[in-house]
Each structure stands twice: as C-alpha cells, then as structure tokens.
C-alpha cells in the first residue's frame, strides 16, 4: 500500500503532492527476555503507557533512542530508567534548566551586548559539526542516530558551561564574559528546541515558551 497504491493515487490526482522518496523500516522491538504479546499481556502497550503517568515525551524519547533500525532491540525497564535519567534529564534537561535559571535569576532574563572569544568560536564550530551530522541522519531517516546527535549537542552545551565556569563568581568578577557565555547558551537552547521537536514536540514547545 505505502510503496505502490498510495503513491499511484497521488500521481493520479495530478496535484503537486510530495511523493514517496524513502521507505523507513525497522526490525523487532522485544520486551525484557521475550517478545511483546498482546494476547498474553506481555509488554507495555498504549493504555499501559497512558496509565503509567509517565509523560508522553519520555516514552517518545526512549522508544526513538532504542528504535530497532538495523537490528532487533530490547525494551527493559532498567534501561528505560537509566536512559531517561542519565540522558534526557541529566544531560538535555540539565543544560536547559541551568541556562534558563541562571539567566532568569541572575540576569533578570535579559541578554545584553556580548563579544565572542576564540573559545566561543571553537564551541560553535563543534556544535555546527554535530548539527551537520544531525541533518544527515534526519535526511536518511536514521531517527535513532538523530536523537543521539541532539544529546551530543546538549552534552557540548553542558561542557561549555563547565569550561566557562558559569556561576556567581564569574558574574561578579567578569560580568562581560558572563554575558557572552549566557548569550551563547541561550542561543543553543533555541537550537535544541528546534532539533528536538521531531522527537519531543511538547518539550520543544515548552522551551520556546520559557525563552520567550
């Protein structure tokens, strides 16, 4: 249907529809030590995910980061918790929260004039390298690798804040440098909101609302 009938239907309308150009297929996602089975009640299904109280963005992140694109993959609760805590929260969430909180509480939520130093240019170049990789992954519908690129970019952001030692001491001793660091970090938050949107749409919207 998706490779022959539907594209033929689009062609038959003589309308300028976007035609199929890539088929995205996957292998199997297994559950713990066995297979998903609705009849046997083995696995996690839509109603289970809903009733768990876990936000949809968390489920989306884990399933996409564990997408069985080349080989079978396995859903385990331990891996689910580990990836969500160490990647989505401690990496992505930590960078956004630390940046926005500092800007809001220490700088009245405003950005002033700033001047980039060589370290900032080097950081931006690293981000752009990862961004090119992200774009290539998404064009090839390698969603699992795309998610990984997003996390790599937020990890660069966390390292940047560490290297620049963003804290109250920097704000007091060198406010101009602090202004530059927070400006670069805020811009990266905007970038992350954009590239995370295919995977975490509600989270992306929340980031934009906070930044506005």
C-alpha positions as a Markdown table, in Angstrom:
| # | Residue | x | y | z |
|---|---|---|---|---|
| 1 | Unk | 0.0 | 0.0 | 0.0 |
| 2 | Unk | 2.6 | 2.5 | 1.0 |
| 3 | Unk | 5.0 | 1.8 | -1.8 |
| 4 | Unk | 2.7 | 1.2 | -4.8 |
| 5 | Unk | -1.0 | 2.0 | -4.2 |
| 6 | Unk | -0.8 | 5.2 | -2.2 |
| 7 | Unk | 1.9 | 6.8 | -4.4 |
| 8 | Unk | -0.1 | 5.8 | -7.6 |
| 9 | Unk | -3.1 | 7.5 | -6.1 |
| 10 | Unk | -1.2 | 10.7 | -5.5 |
| 11 | Unk | 0.2 | 10.6 | -9.1 |
| 12 | Unk | -3.3 | 10.1 | -10.4 |
| 13 | Unk | -4.6 | 13.3 | -8.9 |
| 14 | Unk | -2.2 | 15.4 | -11.0 |
| 15 | Unk | -1.7 | 17.5 | -7.9 |
| 16 | Unk | 1.8 | 18.6 | -6.7 |
| 17 | Unk | 1.9 | 16.3 | -3.7 |
| 18 | Unk | 5.2 | 15.3 | -2.1 |
| 19 | Unk | 5.9 | 11.9 | -3.4 |
| 20 | Unk | 7.4 | 8.9 | -1.6 |
| 21 | Unk | 11.2 | 9.0 | -1.7 |
| 22 | Unk | 12.3 | 6.9 | 1.2 |
| 23 | Unk | 11.0 | 3.8 | 3.0 |
| 24 | Unk | 11.7 | 3.7 | 6.7 |
| 25 | Unk | 11.5 | 0.1 | 8.1 |
| 26 | Unk | 12.6 | -1.4 | 11.3 |
| 27 | Unk | 13.4 | -4.8 | 12.9 |
| 28 | Unk | 11.6 | -6.0 | 16.0 |
| 29 | Unk | 11.4 | -4.4 | 19.4 |
| 30 | Unk | 11.4 | -7.2 | 22.1 |
| 31 | Unk | 10.4 | -7.0 | 25.7 |
| 32 | Unk | 12.7 | -7.9 | 28.5 |
| 33 | Unk | 13.7 | -11.5 | 27.9 |
| 34 | Unk | 11.0 | -12.3 | 25.4 |
| 35 | Unk | 8.6 | -10.9 | 22.8 |
| 36 | Unk | 5.8 | -8.4 | 23.0 |
| 37 | Unk | 2.5 | -10.3 | 23.1 |
| 38 | Unk | -0.9 | -8.5 | 23.4 |
| 39 | Unk | -2.7 | -11.8 | 23.8 |
| 40 | Unk | -0.5 | -12.9 | 26.7 |
| 41 | Unk | -0.3 | -9.5 | 28.2 |
| 42 | Unk | 3.5 | -9.4 | 27.8 |
| 43 | Unk | 4.9 | -5.9 | 27.3 |
| 44 | Unk | 3.9 | -2.3 | 27.5 |
| 45 | Unk | 1.1 | -1.1 | 25.3 |
| 46 | Unk | -0.6 | 2.3 | 24.6 |
| 47 | Unk | -3.1 | 2.1 | 27.5 |
| 48 | Unk | -0.2 | 1.0 | 29.9 |
| 49 | Unk | 1.9 | 3.9 | 28.8 |
| 50 | Unk | -1.1 | 6.3 | 29.4 |
| 51 | Unk | -1.9 | 4.8 | 32.8 |
| 52 | Unk | 1.7 | 4.9 | 34.0 |
| 53 | Unk | 1.6 | 8.6 | 34.4 |
| 54 | Unk | 4.9 | 8.9 | 32.6 |
| 55 | Unk | 4.9 | 11.9 | 30.2 |
| 56 | Unk | 4.5 | 11.1 | 26.5 |
| 57 | Unk | 7.8 | 12.9 | 25.8 |
| 58 | Unk | 9.6 | 10.4 | 28.0 |
| 59 | Unk | 8.1 | 7.5 | 26.1 |
| 60 | Unk | 8.9 | 9.1 | 22.8 |
| 61 | Unk | 12.5 | 9.7 | 23.7 |
| 62 | Unk | 13.2 | 6.2 | 24.9 |
| 63 | Unk | 11.5 | 4.4 | 22.1 |
| 64 | Unk | 13.2 | 6.5 | 19.4 |
| 65 | Unk | 16.6 | 6.3 | 21.1 |
| 66 | Unk | 16.1 | 2.5 | 21.2 |
| 67 | Unk | 14.5 | 2.2 | 17.7 |
| 68 | Unk | 15.4 | -1.2 | 16.1 |
| 69 | Unk | 16.6 | 0.3 | 12.8 |
| 70 | Unk | 19.3 | -2.1 | 11.9 |
| 71 | Unk | 18.9 | -4.9 | 14.4 |
| 72 | Unk | 16.3 | -6.1 | 16.9 |
| 73 | Unk | 16.4 | -4.1 | 20.1 |
| 74 | Unk | 15.0 | -4.8 | 23.6 |
| 75 | Unk | 12.8 | -2.8 | 25.9 |
| 76 | Unk | 13.7 | -3.2 | 29.5 |
| 77 | Unk | 12.5 | -1.2 | 32.5 |
| 78 | Unk | 16.1 | -0.8 | 33.9 |
| 79 | Unk | 17.4 | 0.5 | 30.6 |
| 80 | Unk | 14.3 | 2.8 | 30.3 |
| 81 | Unk | 15.0 | 4.3 | 33.7 |
| 82 | Unk | 18.8 | 4.6 | 33.1 |
| 83 | Unk | 18.5 | 6.3 | 29.7 |
| 84 | Unk | 15.8 | 8.7 | 30.8 |
| 85 | Unk | 17.7 | 9.7 | 34.0 |
| 86 | Unk | 21.2 | 9.9 | 32.5 |
| 87 | Unk | 20.5 | 11.3 | 29.1 |
| 88 | Unk | 17.1 | 13.1 | 28.9 |
| 89 | Unk | 17.2 | 14.6 | 32.4 |
| 90 | Unk | 20.9 | 14.8 | 33.5 |
| 91 | Unk | 22.1 | 15.9 | 30.0 |
| 92 | Unk | 19.4 | 17.6 | 28.0 |
| 93 | Unk | 17.2 | 18.8 | 30.8 |
| 94 | Unk | 20.1 | 19.9 | 33.0 |
| 95 | Unk | 21.6 | 22.1 | 30.3 |
| 96 | Unk | 18.2 | 23.8 | 29.5 |
| 97 | Unk | 17.4 | 24.3 | 33.2 |
| 98 | Unk | 20.8 | 25.5 | 34.3 |
| 99 | Unk | 21.0 | 28.1 | 31.5 |
| 100 | Unk | 17.4 | 29.4 | 31.8 |
| 101 | Unk | 17.5 | 29.5 | 35.6 |
| 102 | Unk | 20.8 | 31.5 | 35.6 |
| 103 | Unk | 19.6 | 33.9 | 33.0 |
| 104 | Unk | 16.3 | 34.4 | 34.8 |
| 105 | Unk | 17.5 | 34.7 | 38.4 |
| 106 | Unk | 20.9 | 36.3 | 38.0 |
| 107 | Unk | 20.4 | 38.5 | 34.8 |
| 108 | Unk | 16.8 | 39.4 | 35.0 |
| 109 | Unk | 16.0 | 37.3 | 32.0 |
| 110 | Unk | 17.8 | 39.7 | 29.6 |
| 111 | Unk | 20.6 | 39.5 | 27.2 |
| 112 | Unk | 22.9 | 42.5 | 26.6 |
| 113 | Unk | 25.7 | 43.1 | 24.2 |
| 114 | Unk | 28.4 | 40.4 | 24.1 |
| 115 | Unk | 31.7 | 39.7 | 22.3 |
| 116 | Unk | 32.7 | 36.2 | 21.3 |
| 117 | Unk | 36.1 | 34.9 | 22.2 |
| 118 | Unk | 38.1 | 32.2 | 20.4 |
| 119 | Unk | 36.8 | 29.6 | 22.9 |
| 120 | Unk | 33.2 | 30.6 | 21.9 |
| 121 | Unk | 34.0 | 30.2 | 18.2 |
| 122 | Unk | 35.6 | 26.8 | 18.8 |
| 123 | Unk | 32.5 | 25.7 | 20.7 |
| 124 | Unk | 30.2 | 27.0 | 17.9 |
| 125 | Unk | 32.2 | 25.1 | 15.3 |
| 126 | Unk | 31.8 | 21.9 | 17.3 |
| 127 | Unk | 28.1 | 22.4 | 17.6 |
| 128 | Unk | 27.9 | 23.0 | 13.8 |
| 129 | Unk | 29.7 | 19.8 | 13.2 |
| 130 | Unk | 27.2 | 17.9 | 15.2 |
| 131 | Unk | 24.4 | 19.8 | 13.6 |
| 132 | Unk | 25.5 | 18.7 | 10.1 |
| 133 | Unk | 25.6 | 15.1 | 11.4 |
| 134 | Unk | 22.0 | 15.6 | 12.7 |
| 135 | Unk | 20.8 | 16.9 | 9.4 |
| 136 | Unk | 22.4 | 13.9 | 7.5 |
| 137 | Unk | 20.7 | 11.5 | 9.9 |
| 138 | Unk | 17.3 | 13.1 | 9.6 |
| 139 | Unk | 17.5 | 13.2 | 5.8 |
| 140 | Unk | 18.3 | 9.5 | 5.8 |
| 141 | Unk | 15.5 | 8.8 | 8.3 |
| 142 | Unk | 18.0 | 7.5 | 10.8 |
| 143 | Unk | 16.0 | 8.6 | 13.8 |
| 144 | Unk | 17.9 | 6.8 | 16.4 |
| 145 | Unk | 21.1 | 8.5 | 15.3 |
| 146 | Unk | 19.2 | 11.8 | 15.1 |
| 147 | Unk | 18.2 | 11.6 | 18.7 |
| 148 | Unk | 21.8 | 10.7 | 19.6 |
| 149 | Unk | 23.0 | 13.9 | 17.8 |
| 150 | Unk | 20.6 | 16.0 | 19.8 |
| 151 | Unk | 22.0 | 14.6 | 23.0 |
| 152 | Unk | 25.6 | 15.1 | 21.8 |
| 153 | Unk | 24.8 | 18.8 | 21.2 |
| 154 | Unk | 23.3 | 19.3 | 24.6 |
| 155 | Unk | 26.3 | 17.5 | 26.1 |
| 156 | Unk | 28.6 | 20.0 | 24.3 |
| 157 | Unk | 26.5 | 22.7 | 26.0 |
| 158 | Unk | 27.0 | 21.3 | 29.4 |
| 159 | Unk | 30.7 | 21.0 | 28.9 |
| 160 | Unk | 30.8 | 24.6 | 27.6 |
| 161 | Unk | 29.1 | 25.8 | 30.8 |
| 162 | Unk | 31.6 | 23.8 | 32.8 |
| 163 | Unk | 34.7 | 25.1 | 30.9 |
| 164 | Unk | 33.5 | 28.7 | 31.2 |
| 165 | Unk | 32.7 | 28.2 | 34.9 |
| 166 | Unk | 29.3 | 29.8 | 34.7 |
| 167 | Unk | 28.5 | 30.8 | 38.3 |
| 168 | Unk | 28.0 | 33.7 | 40.7 |
| 169 | Unk | 31.8 | 34.2 | 40.9 |
| 170 | Unk | 32.0 | 34.7 | 37.1 |
| 171 | Unk | 29.1 | 37.1 | 37.1 |
| 172 | Unk | 30.7 | 39.3 | 39.8 |
| 173 | Unk | 34.3 | 39.2 | 38.6 |
| 174 | Unk | 33.7 | 39.3 | 34.9 |
| 175 | Unk | 30.1 | 40.3 | 34.0 |
| 176 | Unk | 31.0 | 40.9 | 30.3 |
| 177 | Unk | 32.3 | 37.4 | 29.9 |
| 178 | Unk | 29.3 | 36.1 | 31.8 |
| 179 | Unk | 27.0 | 37.9 | 29.4 |
| 180 | Unk | 28.7 | 36.2 | 26.5 |
| 181 | Unk | 28.5 | 32.8 | 28.0 |
| 182 | Unk | 24.9 | 33.0 | 28.8 |
| 183 | Unk | 24.1 | 34.5 | 25.4 |
| 184 | Unk | 25.7 | 31.6 | 23.6 |
| 185 | Unk | 24.0 | 29.1 | 25.9 |
| 186 | Unk | 20.6 | 30.7 | 25.4 |
| 187 | Unk | 21.0 | 30.5 | 21.6 |
| 188 | Unk | 21.9 | 26.9 | 22.0 |
| 189 | Unk | 18.7 | 26.4 | 23.9 |
| 190 | Unk | 16.8 | 27.7 | 20.9 |
| 191 | Unk | 18.7 | 25.4 | 18.6 |
| 192 | Unk | 17.9 | 22.4 | 20.9 |
| 193 | Unk | 14.2 | 23.3 | 20.9 |
| 194 | Unk | 14.2 | 23.2 | 17.1 |
| 195 | Unk | 16.1 | 20.0 | 16.6 |
| 196 | Unk | 14.4 | 18.1 | 19.4 |
| 197 | Unk | 10.9 | 19.0 | 18.0 |
| 198 | Unk | 10.6 | 15.8 | 15.9 |
| 199 | Unk | 11.2 | 13.7 | 19.0 |
| 200 | Unk | 10.0 | 15.8 | 21.9 |
| 201 | Unk | 7.3 | 18.2 | 20.4 |
| 202 | Unk | 5.7 | 19.2 | 23.8 |
| 203 | Unk | 9.2 | 19.7 | 25.4 |
| 204 | Unk | 10.2 | 21.8 | 22.4 |
| 205 | Unk | 7.1 | 24.0 | 22.8 |
| 206 | Unk | 7.8 | 24.4 | 26.5 |
| 207 | Unk | 11.4 | 25.5 | 25.9 |
| 208 | Unk | 10.2 | 28.1 | 23.4 |
| 209 | Unk | 7.6 | 29.4 | 25.8 |
| 210 | Unk | 10.2 | 29.7 | 28.6 |
| 211 | Unk | 12.6 | 31.6 | 26.3 |
| 212 | Unk | 10.0 | 34.0 | 25.1 |
